Amino acid sequence: DRAQELGEQFCKEHFPGQYERLQTIPGVKERAATAIIAETGVDMRMFASAACLVGWCGLKPRNDVSNGRYKSRKVTHGNRYLRQILIEIAWAASRTRNCFFSNFSYIQTTVKKKSRMKIQVAIARKILVAVWHMLTKKQDFIDIYLKRLEEHRVIVEQIRQLEPTMAN
């Protein structure tokens, strides 16, 4: 616990913008943001793309196909500490109400009947891609699901306002 306090204090002193920015992702709080900064750093120039970071972490699924038969779909080897914390974040994010990750999890489990753990690995990969984009472009997390809900609400409101004029 003392080490966690020192890590949080270090991140707040040296990387305050990135530390706060990472906490805008659903499921990411102080401990997770500290772990992400500790494992990847804040300089994403050493990863040419988000795919390079995902491969380094080991969240990229293998694609061993021969003659139409799937031999393996396990995730590749990589940074196991970062992968573990990202899976924990994915579980928390999939249980957050009204966010992209919870909607993605719901659709994959109920409609497509996929395994919960495979979905959590996919969500962890999406979170890591978002981390790469946030730290390279210096932007906060934008939840596209909430954005769509807001646009839908505005359209419905405009239709309700136009309905009385159409009836006449």
N, C-alpha and C positions, 0 to 999 in steps of 0.2 A: 504494500500500500504506500509505503514511503517512496519507493521507486516511481510509482505512478504519479505522486505529487511532484516529484522532481522533474519528471518528463513533461507534465502539464505546465509547470513553471517555466521550463526551458522553451517550450513551444510558444507560450504567451510572450516571452521576452524577445525571442529571435525571429519567430514566424507568426506574428499576430494575425496578419491578413489571411494567410493560408489556413491557419488554425480555425479561424471563425468561418471561413468560406467552406471548409470541409464539413462543418457542422450543419450546413444548410441541407445536406443530403438526408433524406429520411432514414432513420436507424443509426446515424452517426452522431455520437456524443463525444464528450471529452476524451474518454479512454480510447475509443476507436480512432479519433482524429490524431491523437498522440501516436498510436501504433502505426498508422499510415505514414505519418511524417517520419517516424523513426526508421521504418523499413524502406521507403522509397526516396525520402528526401523531398525537397520542394522544387528542385531543378529537374524538370522533365526533359531537358535537352539530350540526356544520355539515352532516352528512348525515342527513336525516330518517329514512331507512331504509337497509337493506343494498342495496336496489335502486338507490338514489341513488348510493351509493358505487360499485357495479358499473358504472353508467352513466357516472360521472365518470372511472373508470379506462378505460372503453372495452371492457369484456369482455361487454357485453350484445349478443347477436346481433340483427341487423336482421331484420325480418320483412316483406319486400316480396313480397306475394302479390297477384296480380291474376288473376281468373278461374281460380283453381285452379293457376296456374303460379307457381313460385318464381323470382323475379327475382334475389334476392341474399340470402345468409345470412352475409355477412361481418360481423366485429365492427365496432362503431362506433368513431369517433375518440375519443381520450381521452388520458390520461396514459401515454405510450408507455414511459417508464422503469419505472413501476410494473407495467405489463402485462408487460414483458420479464422482470422479476424474478419475477413470479408464474408465468409459464410455466416458468421454470427450477425454481421450487419444485415445480410440478406434476409435472415430469419426475422429480425426486428422490422426491416422495411416491408416485408411481405405482410406483416400484421398491422401496419400503420394504415389508418383509414384514409380514403380518398387520395391515394398517391399512385403513380404509375406502376410501382413495383407490386403493390397489393392487387391492382387490377390485372397485371400480367400473371401473377401467381394464380389468381382466381380462374382466369380464362384457361391457363395451361392445365390446371388440375381438373376442372369440371368439364370443360368442353373437349379438350384434347386428350384427357385421361393420362397425363404424364406423371411420372414419379415425383414426389415432393422434393427429394434430395437433388434430382437432376435440375429441377426448376430453381432451387436455391443456388446451385452452381451457376446457372444462367444469369440469375439476378446479381450474383457476386461479380460476374464478368461485366455486366452492364454498369454496375457501380464503379468498378475499376476504370472502365472506359470514361465514365463521367468524371472521375477524379483526374484522369490524365487531361481531359479537355479543360476542366476548371483550373488546374494549376498551370497549364500552358497559356491559356487565353485570359487568365485572371478574371474569371466570371463566376458568379454564384450559380447554384443549381437551379435550373428552370424545370419544373415538373410539367411535362407536356400534357399529362392527363388532366391536371387542374386547369391548364390553359384551355383545353378543349371543353371542359365542363363549363367554364366561364363563357366561352363563345356560344355554346349551346344555350345557356341561360339567357344571354343577350338576344339571340335570335328568337327564342320563345317569347320573350317580353315584347319584342318588336311585332311579332305576329299577333299577340293579344291586343296591342294598341291599334293595329290595322283592322282587326275583325269587325268592330262596330261600323267603320266606314264602308266595308265591303258589303254588309248586309243591306244597306240602303240602296 
